[in-house]
């Protein structure tokens, strides 16, 4: 069964984030791990999505396709699927990241 529910959120990347320190001094780029944390936080804030995924969550796949810099506003799309959440992150018309998060398996 496929679930067509889509959730969208915007997130402004503040210029003063410590994540930019040393990454890179003359051309700051948001580390991929920080960008992924923003996506996971957005999933956490959506009860309908949170309930779909059994803990612990796993990042099944992620691709970082373009750099994210200070002051950019990101549009995060969360697409509910059967046992997973697919995500995409855009800055304007540029796709900067995409991937999938799924829930843990019963042990």
N, C-alpha and C positions, 0 to 999 in steps of 0.2 A: 504494500500500500504506500502510495506517495502522498505526502502532505504538502500542499502548495502554499502554506502560510509563509509570508516573508515579513521580517522585521527589519526596520532601518533605523539607524541612529547616526548622528554626527558627533564628531569629537575633534576639538581644536587641540593641536599639539603646541603647547606653550613653549615659547622660545627659551625660557629659563630652566627647563628641565635638566636635572643633573645627569640624565641619561646621555645628554649630548657631550658632557665633559670628556674630552680626549677622543671623541668619536665623530668626527675628526676635526682638529683645531681650526683649519681654515675653510672647511666645507662640512659643517655639521650634518650628520645623518643619524636618524633615529635607529637604534639597534633593533634587529628583527625580533628579538626576545621581548622587547618592550612593546612593540607593535602587536605581537601575539597576545601579550597580557591585556592590552586594551580590548581586543576581540573577546577574550575569555570573560573579561569584566562585563561586556555588553550581553553575553549569553547569560551570565549570572543574574543580570538585572531583569531578565524576561522569565517570569515564572512558567509560562507555557513551554519555553524551551528547556529550562532547567529540569523540569519534570520528565522530559523525554530521555534524558541521559542518566544512566545509572553511574554512580561514582565507582571508581575514580575515572575522570575524563581522560581521554587520550587524544592527542593531536595526531590524527591518522595521516594527514599530509598537509604541507604548507609550501607555498612558493612565494618568494619575495621577488617582485618583478620590476620595481622602480623604487628609488630612494625617497624617503620622507624627511623633510626638513622642518626646521623651526617655523612656527606660525601657520603651518598648513592646516586646513580643515579637511578631515577625512569623513567619507560616507561609508558606513559599515553596513553591509547587507547580510542578514542571517536568514538562511533558507532551511526550514524544517523539512527533514527527510524521515524516512521510517525509523531508523535507529541512529541517526546522526544529524549534525547541523553543518551544512555547507556555509562557508562565508566568503565574502569578497570585500575588499577595501579599495576605495577609489579616492583619488584627489582630483577633483574636476572630472575630466573624461579619461584620466589615466588610471588603469588598474595597477595598484601598487602591491597587492597581495591577494592570495586566494588559498583556500584549503578546506579541510574538513575535520571536525571534532566528533568523536563518538564516545559512548559510555563504556564503562568497564564490563567485563563478562563475569557471570556468576562463578564463584570459586567453590 
